[in-house]
Amino acid sequence: MVPREYDLSVTPRKERLTVTVDPEFVEAGNRAVATGSADSLSSWVNEALGERALKDRRLAALAVAVSDYEAEFGHITDEELALQLRLDRESAVVVRGQRSGVA
C-alpha cells in the first residue's frame, strides 16, 4: 500500500473515529473551543493529528538526510555533536523579557 500524503488544506471527506483520550487533553480541547481558538473538539483533535503527521514526515526526512550525509562523509561522532552544540551555544543570542514592575 502506498503511504498517503497529508494535505491539511483539503479534506474531501471525514471519517468517524472512536478513541480513548486522556482527560487533560479533552479539557484542553474544550478550553480551545470555549475561547474560540477551535471551532469544535473534533476540529481541534483533527488539527493535532495533522500536526503529528507533519512532524512524523519531517522526522523521517531528517533521518534520510542524516543517513545520506553519513553515507557520503562517515558516521557523525559524539565529539562532533558536542562540538556543534558548544558552537551553537556560543553563537546564540539570548533574549529575555522584562518582568512587570521591574524598572
ChimeraX attribute file (.defattr): number of C-alpha atoms within 10 A of each C-alpha:
attribute: neighborCount
match mode: 1-to-1
recipient: residues
	/A:1	3
	/A:2	4
	/A:3	5
	/A:4	6
	/A:5	9
	/A:6	12
	/A:7	9
	/A:8	12
	/A:9	6
	/A:10	7
	/A:11	8
	/A:12	5
	/A:13	5
	/A:14	7
	/A:15	5
	/A:16	6
	/A:17	6
	/A:18	6
	/A:19	5
	/A:20	5
	/A:21	8
	/A:22	7
	/A:23	9
	/A:24	9
	/A:25	11
	/A:26	14
	/A:27	12
	/A:28	13
	/A:29	21
	/A:30	19
	/A:31	14
	/A:32	16
	/A:33	17
	/A:34	13
	/A:35	10
	/A:36	10
	/A:37	12
	/A:38	17
	/A:39	13
	/A:40	15
	/A:41	18
	/A:42	15
	/A:43	13
	/A:44	19
	/A:45	15
	/A:46	14
	/A:47	14
	/A:48	13
	/A:49	12
	/A:50	15
	/A:51	13
	/A:52	12
	/A:53	15
	/A:54	16
	/A:55	12
	/A:56	12
	/A:57	14
	/A:58	12
	/A:59	12
	/A:60	12
	/A:61	12
	/A:62	12
	/A:63	12
	/A:64	12
	/A:65	12
	/A:66	14
	/A:67	15
	/A:68	12
	/A:69	13
	/A:70	12
	/A:71	10
	/A:72	9
	/A:73	9
	/A:74	10
	/A:75	12
	/A:76	12
	/A:77	9
	/A:78	9
	/A:79	9
	/A:80	11
	/A:81	11
	/A:82	11
	/A:83	12
	/A:84	12
	/A:85	11
	/A:86	12
	/A:87	11
	/A:88	11
	/A:89	11
	/A:90	9
	/A:91	8
	/A:92	9
	/A:93	8
	/A:94	6
	/A:95	6
	/A:96	6
	/A:97	5
	/A:98	8
	/A:99	7
	/A:100	6
	/A:101	5
	/A:102	5
	/A:103	5
